[in-house]
């Protein structure tokens, strides 16, 4: 009963933060306090542990869970750098610019989809690509007579391709970190399981694209890019490195670091941005000087990832408390029975949908699914690798379907 009350209060705070447009971190801190109090009561009841000793015990276990996720935190922070670096070097811009150049009316939507897939895979972020490529191509769709709802669906489909399966995706690295699996092996398996869905999606979007041709491409956006950036072919280089290095089994952090350094070189040598300005952009994010491009290109930087990192750290603290006190053991037994009777993937799907609906946040839902599914999977003979792939094929993309 105590767990149910704590979750009800916690979810209430989550909903309040969503409605009032405040950070989810506040709700998570309230939840941390609630679960800590509940955990202390369970330790006192089951192990006769005093309050001070209980706090130390829960803190120790929470830190253990946080420590296991440090590699994920490092990746998330460095992804903040690369999202800014690719903006200031013109890397994102050249992809969009030349993508717009090759648009022919019947292929507008399929080019939008493929470019969203490519950039999200190279950059490893759904939000970053939606906020740049997505905004641009939705503007082109409106001005060119293409239904913006269809265009938005195409963009969302493309950005989640990379968000799910890129070796530099923060969500993919988070899944690998919490499930204690290898990110490159996960990516290989994700590519394998995505072949059929990708082929079906491509066929569908080719048909939709032909039935919804764009009437014309707004030349104003192209002109704005030409005025703001040099648009040198060198701007492709950071993306080429980011795509190629993981194929040679170069580590994720090293691959991203090399891409960032090449972006800095392009920004300094080609775009003529001072090193001091580049450093500020890497920390605080990119801010365009062009009036028409600021809403599209602004963003990125280390600062943009701090809230996500805070959510991850607090959520990992939850995991330590849950595991130490076994406060969710009854729920885990139910999930374990479902794994046996209905199959692991069906169970993972149901748990994922519930987590996404309740928490409305990919990071929190992912961590909750890992906490709820790890023991049932291992106890019923499944591996951590299977758990990682099932989480990638459920919660990571289901969250984008929740209104």
N, C-alpha and C positions, 0 to 999 in steps of 0.2 A: 504493500500500500504506500509506503514511504517513497519508493521509486516512482510510482505513478504520480503522486502529488508533486514530486520534484520535477518530473518531466512536464506536467501540465503547466506549472509556474514558468518553467524554462521556455516552453513553446509560446506561452503567452507573451513573455518578454520579446521573443523572436518576432512574433507578429507585430508587436508594438513598434519595434525598431524598423521593420519594413514599412509600416504605415507612415511613421514619422520621418522616414528617410535618414535615420541615424545609422551609425556603424554597427554591424553585427557583433563587434568586439564587446560592446557593453552587455548585450544579452549573454554572450559566452562567459563573461566574468560573473554574472549573476548565477548562471548554471554551474560554474566552477565552485562558487560558494555553496550552493545547494547540495551538490554531489559530495563536497568535502564534509559538510555537516552530516549527511546521510552515511557517508563512509565511516566517519568517526563513531557514529552510533552503532554501526554494525561491528566495528572492531571492539568496541566496549562490550557489546552483547556477546559476541562469539569468542573473543580472545581475552576478555577482561583487561583490555589495554586502556591506560589512562589517556586523557585528552592530549597532553603534551607529547607523549610517546606516539599516539595515533597521528598527530600532525606531522611529526618527523617521518613516520613510516609512509604516509601518503605522499609527502613531499619527495621522499627518496624514490618511490615508484613512479611518480609523475616525471621526475627528472630523467629516470631511465628511459621512459617512452619518448621524452623530448630529445634526448641524446641520440636515440635511434633514428630520429628524423633530421639530424643536423645536415646530412648530405643533401636532403631535399631542400632545406632552408637555403643552403649555399647556392643550389641551382636556381631557386626562385629569385634570389637577390641578383645573381648574375644575369638572369633573363631580363630583369629591370634595366640593366645596363645596355643589353643588346637591343631592346626595343627603342631606346633613345638613340643609340649609335646608328641603327639602320635608318632612322628618320633624318638625322643630321647629315649623313653621308649620301642621301638621295637614293639608297638602295630600294626602299619601298616605292619611292616615286617612279624609278625607271621601270619597275615591273608594271605598274599601273599605266604609265605613259605609253610604253610600247604595246601593252595589252590593248589599250584603246586604239592605237594606230592600226592594229590588225583586225579590228571588229568589222564584220560584214553583217548586214541586218539579220539574216536567219541564224547566225551563230552567236548573237550577243549573250544569251543566257548560258550557253555551254562554255563560252570563254570566261564569263563571270565565275562559273562554278570551278573550272580548272585553275584559274588564277587564285581563287580563294583557297583551294586545296594546296597549291604549290607554296603560297606564301605562309599559310598556317603551318605547313609541314616544316618549312625552312626556319620559321621564327618560333614555332612551338606555342603560339598563343591564339586563342579564339577572339578575345576581346580586342587585342591589338589590330588584328586583320579586319574585324567587323567595323572598328572605328576608323579605318583608313579606306581599304578597298571597298568594304561594304557601303560606307557613306557615299563614296564616289559613284559606284555603279547603281546605287538606288537613285541618286540624283540624275544620272544618265537615263535610267529607266523612265522616270517621271517625265523628263523633257522629251524623250523619244517615243512616248506612247505605249510603253510596256507596263503591264500591271505591276505596281510596286510590291504587292503582296507576294506575287510569284517570284519576283526578283529577290525579295527578302528571304524567302524560303530557300532559294538557290544559294544565297550567300551563307545562310546558317548551316546548310548541309556541307558546304565546302570548308567552312572554318572549323567544324567539329571533326573533319577528317584529320587535320593536323593536330588539333587539341588532343585527340585520342591517341594517335599513332606516331607522333614525332619523337625522336630520341631526346630532343631538347624541350619537350613540352613539360610545363610545371606539373600538370596533372599526371602525366605518365611517369614522371620521376617520383611524384608523391606516392603513386600506387606501388611502384617498385620498392620505395623506401619502407612503407608501412607493411607490405607483405613479405619483405626480406627476399626479393627476387632480383634478377639481373635485368637492367633496363634494356640492354641490346637484345637479349633473348626474348623479352616481352615484345619488343618492336617487331622482331622477326615473326613471332606468332600472331601478332595483330595484323601484320600485312597478309599473312596466310588466311586469316579468318575474314579479311575485308575484301578479298578478290571478288567473290560473288555479289555481295551488296554493292560494291563499287561499279561493277559491270551493269547491274540492273539500274542503278541510279543514273549512270551515263546514258543508257538507252532511253530512259524516261526523260532526261533533260534535253537530249537531242531532239526528241519529238516535241517537247514543250517549247524549246527554243525556235524550232522551225514554225510552229503555230503562233508564236508571239515575237515576230521580228521587230527590231527597233527601227523607227522611221529615219532617225538621224542621230549623230553624236554631237553633243554640245562642244563646240570648238573653244568655248570660254575656259573650260577646265584644262584643256591641253595648253592653251596660251598661258594660264596661270602657272602651270608647271614649268614652262619654258622660261618664264620671267624669274621664278624663284630659284631654280636649280640649273646646274650646268648640263645635267642629263648625260654624263659621260658613261661609256660602256664599262669603265672601271667600277662603277657603282654596283655592277652585278657581282663583282669579285667576292665581297663578304658572304653573299648568299650561296655562291658556288662552293666556297669553303665549308659553309655550314651544312650543305647537302652532301658533300663528298667525304668529309673527314670521318663521320660515323661509319661509313661504308668500309673504311679501313680500320675499324675498331679503335679509333681514337676516342678517348674518354669524353663524356659529355661536357664537363667543365672546361677541359682543355680545348675542345672544338669551339665552344662558345667564346672562350677567351681569345683564340686566334681570330675568329670572325670579328670580334669587337676591335682588336688591334688593327685589323685591315680596314674596318670602317673609319676608325680614327685617322688612319693614313689618308684615306680617300677624302674625308671631310677637310683635312688640313691642306692636302696638296691640290685637290681638284675643286672643292667647293670654297676654298680659301677662308675657312673658319679657324680662328685662333685656338691654340691648345687650351688656353684658360676657358674660353667659351665652351669648347667641347667637354671639358671636365665638369663644368657647371651643368651642362645638358645631361651628361651621364648620371648625375646625382638628382637633379630636380626635374628633368624631362625636357623635351623639345618644345619650343614655342615659335611658331612661324611668324615671319615679319609680313607676309602677304595677307591682305585682308580676306581673300576668298579661301585661303588654305588653312587658316588657323583651326577651324572647327574640324578639319579632316586630319591634319598631321600632328597637331599638338598632343603631347602625352609621353608615356614611357618614363624611363629613369628609375633609379633606385627607390626614390620616394614612393613611386606608384605601387611597389610591391610590399611596403611595410605592413599595410593592413592585412594582406593575405598571409604574410608570415606570422603576424600576431594571431590570426585565426587558427593557423596550423599549430602553433605552440600551445595555445590554450586547449585545443581539441586533443592534442597528444597527452596533455595533462589529464584530461578526462579518461583516456585509455588506461593510464597508470592506475587511477583510482578504481575504475571498473574491474581491472584484472586482479588487483590486490584484495578487493573486498568480495568479489564474486556476487555483486549486487544484481547482476543480470542473469544469474545461472538458470532461473526458471524459463526466461525467454530463450536462452541458448538451447535448452533441452527441446523446446517446441520447434525451433529452427532445425535442430539436428534430426528430429523425426521427419520434418518436411523434406530434408535432403535425401533421406532414405526412401520415403514413399513417393514423392513427386519429382525427384531428381535435383541435382545441384543447381543447374542453370535456372530452372523454373523458380527455385527458392531464392536464388540471388536476384532474379528479376523482381520478384515480389518485395523483397527487402529493400531493393534499390528504389523502386517506385515510392514505397512508404517513406524512405529517408529523404528523397527529393521533395516530396509533397510537404513533409513536416518542416524541413530545414531550409528549403529554397536556396541552397548554397552548395556548390559542387564540392568544395573542400570539406565542409562539415559532413555532408552526406557520404563522401568517400571514406572518411575516417570512421564514421558510425558503421558503415557496411563492413569494413574490415574488422571492427570490434565484434560485430554480431555474427560474422560468417567464419572467422578463422578457426575457432574451436570446433564448430559443427563440421566444417570441411575436413579438418585433420582427423577428427574422431570417426568419420565415415569413410576414410581411406583416400580422400582426395589430397592433392598436393597444393603447396603455396603458389606454384606456377599456374595451376588451374584456377585458383582463387583470383590471382592477379588479372588473368585474361577475362574472367567472368565479370570482374568489377569494371574493367575497361569496356566491355561490351554491353554493360548495363548502365550503371550510375553515371559514368562519365558523359554519355550521350543522352541519357534519359532526362537529365537535368535541363537540357535545352528545350525539352518539350513541355515543361511545366509552366503554365501561364504566370 
